[in-house]
């Protein structure tokens, strides 16, 4: 599946729900995919500005993006799970040529609190600096 297809799949999944309460419940369910405890390897990658304890690391392994994260907030954990599902193992050439817009087209960015919005923007920035 391409990066574009993975983003579009998330956008379509969010559109299945009638309201943002249900969409946030979906994100909370996705947070269960993350480890229960903060992995030691992520402790140095804290997202500053988040009220919750949220960590995210992105790096390139050969020509693929590796994306890992964790949060003690269920909503941020769900967002990290979404980002990992979309971007982990993405080909860097494909990433350079694909707009990152899942958060805009799904409306997610406009329905987050200011702190969660800043956290998501920082997560995306940590991905984009790898190919700029």
Helices and strands as residue ranges (DSSP letters): H 3-15, H 20-30, G 31-33, G 40-42, E 54-61, E 64-71, H 74-87, H 92-96, H 102-105, G 108-111, H 114-128
